[in-house]
Amino acid sequence: MIRVIGAGTRPDRVDTELDTFWTVPNLITVLRFLGVPLFVWFTVHEEYGPAFMTLVAVGCTDWVDGYLARRLGQVSRVGKWLDPVADRLALIIVATTFVVQGIAPSWLVLAIVIPDAVLILNALLLFRGSPNLPVSTIGKIRTALLLLGAPLLLLELVPGFGYGWLSAAGTGLLLLGCVGHILAAAGYLRASWLKHGRERTAAGNG
């Protein structure tokens, strides 16, 4: 079976976190995020073919940058927060565009934005910034489901691909992705409380 989550990990090497921004994975992350406004432009102008291709490219590079970071030993401190931030912003922008353009129902935005808003507020209250938590497995699966479901909704709008099952499959994957998003948010919320408690305990003992 092909390994997807954690692909590129080399068991014979222990990677150290790099301090530099200038790594191949970080540059790919930046390019991925720059593809989001291009996707929005295509979608707003109902150029669904190019929008579909752009969204597929954005989804693929989400996996590629993590793979290269592990494979090339280029895991960086910047990349550990840049990648999830880029993912989160991309998901919000893509979901909002879908809802505004009438491609997806409004629950898509609500299921993504509300948990994210709770996490941001929680992080600011407890840590006055990012809690620097590792990405969970369910969070990775959530992202994969959302990035698979969204292109299917677009593909149905491309001339020659007006098959009803594409919309049904895309909506189903998005629904599963939104459930995963809420579960992942709950997991991050719990992990942040535990980390905050450990830091307070350590500070009290110190």
KATA-V786730 format. One record per run of one state. SS is the DSSP state (helix for helix, strand for strand, loop for the rest). FROM is the first residue (numbers start at 1). LEN is the number of residues. If there is no record, write none. Layout:
# KATA-V786730
ss:from:len
SS:FROM:LEN
SS:FROM:LEN
This chain:
# KATA-V786730
ss:from:len
loop:1:17
strand:18:1
loop:19:5
helix:24:21
loop:45:3
helix:48:24
loop:72:4
strand:76:1
helix:77:24
loop:101:6
helix:107:21
loop:128:9
helix:137:21
loop:158:6
helix:164:42
loop:206:1
